[in-house]
Amino acid sequence: MKVKVIKTRKEYSVVLNKIDELWNAKPNTDEGDLLELLVTLVEVYEQKHFKIYPPDPIEAIKFRMEQLGLKQADVAKVIGGKNRASEILNRKRDLTAQMMRDLHKKFNIPAESLLA
């Protein structure tokens, strides 16, 4: 197989099939090195053609609440009260910069998600 930069959807598909064939290749062998190279080429192609954007800030908060088993009252303690938490989670009020910092610090929500 001639290795080159992936430029088309067809080339992408061919490389994915080759990766499937090589998937169990042992590291530090010719096949293992080829597999590693092809995976790198696919990653580059996917980053360019299949961008993943950060989630909506409110969805990020709700997701973290679900992960940590938090209630709205837990968020309220961080952002300034029950009414404010309700307004934020129901999209009736925007997050302030301080709220974003506090949510990031307290619940480890990625800042990129809160700033989106």
C-alpha positions in Angstrom: 0.0 0.0 0.0 1.3 3.4 -1.0 1.0 5.7 2.0 0.0 9.3 1.4 -2.0 12.1 2.9 -5.7 11.4 2.8 -7.5 13.9 0.6 -10.9 12.3 -0.3 -13.7 10.4 1.3 -12.8 7.4 -0.8 -9.2 7.4 0.3 -10.4 7.8 3.9 -12.5 4.7 3.5 -9.7 2.7 1.9 -7.4 3.6 4.8 -10.0 2.7 7.4 -10.3 -0.8 5.8 -6.6 -1.2 5.8 -6.5 -0.2 9.5 -9.1 -3.0 10.2 -6.8 -5.5 8.5 -3.8 -4.4 10.5 -5.6 -3.9 13.8 -3.9 -6.8 15.6 -0.4 -6.0 14.3 2.3 -6.2 16.9 4.1 -3.0 17.8 7.6 -2.3 16.4 7.0 -4.5 13.3 6.6 -3.3 9.8 2.8 -3.9 10.0 2.6 -2.3 13.4 4.5 0.8 12.2 2.2 1.0 9.1 -0.9 0.8 11.4 0.4 3.6 13.6 1.1 5.8 10.5 -2.3 5.1 9.0 -4.1 5.9 12.3 -2.2 9.2 12.4 -3.3 10.0 8.9 -6.9 9.2 9.7 -6.7 11.5 12.8 -5.4 14.4 10.7 -8.2 13.9 8.1 -10.9 13.6 10.8 -9.7 16.7 12.6 -10.0 18.6 9.4 -13.3 17.2 8.1 -15.2 16.1 11.2 -14.7 18.9 13.7 -16.2 18.3 17.1 -17.3 21.5 18.8 -17.7 22.0 22.5 -21.2 21.4 23.9 -23.6 24.1 24.7 -22.8 25.5 28.1 -26.2 24.6 29.6 -25.9 21.1 28.2 -22.4 20.8 29.7 -23.7 21.8 33.1 -26.6 19.3 32.9 -24.3 16.6 31.7 -21.9 17.2 34.7 -24.9 17.3 37.1 -26.0 13.8 35.7 -22.4 12.5 36.0 -22.0 13.6 39.6 -25.6 13.0 40.7 -26.1 16.6 41.4 -29.4 18.4 41.9 -30.3 21.9 40.9 -29.8 22.9 44.5 -26.2 21.9 44.3 -25.7 24.2 41.3 -27.6 26.9 43.1 -25.0 27.0 45.9 -22.3 27.7 43.3 -24.0 30.3 41.1 -26.1 32.3 43.6 -29.4 30.8 44.6 -32.3 28.6 43.5 -33.9 31.2 41.3 -30.7 32.1 39.5 -29.9 28.4 38.9 -33.4 27.8 37.6 -33.1 30.8 35.2 -29.7 29.6 34.0 -30.8 26.0 33.4 -34.0 27.1 31.7 -32.0 29.6 29.5 -33.7 32.7 30.8 -30.5 34.2 32.0 -27.0 34.1 30.7 -24.0 32.8 32.7 -21.7 35.5 34.0 -17.9 35.2 33.8 -17.9 34.6 37.6 -20.5 31.8 37.3 -18.4 30.1 34.6 -15.2 30.3 36.8 -17.1 29.0 39.8 -18.7 26.1 37.9 -15.3 25.2 36.3 -13.6 25.3 39.7 -16.3 23.5 41.7 -17.5 20.9 39.2 -14.5 20.7 36.8 -16.7 21.6 33.8 -14.3 22.4 31.0 -14.0 26.2 30.5 -14.2 25.8 26.7 -17.7 24.3 27.2 -18.9 27.1 29.5 -17.6 29.8 27.1 -19.1 28.3 24.0 
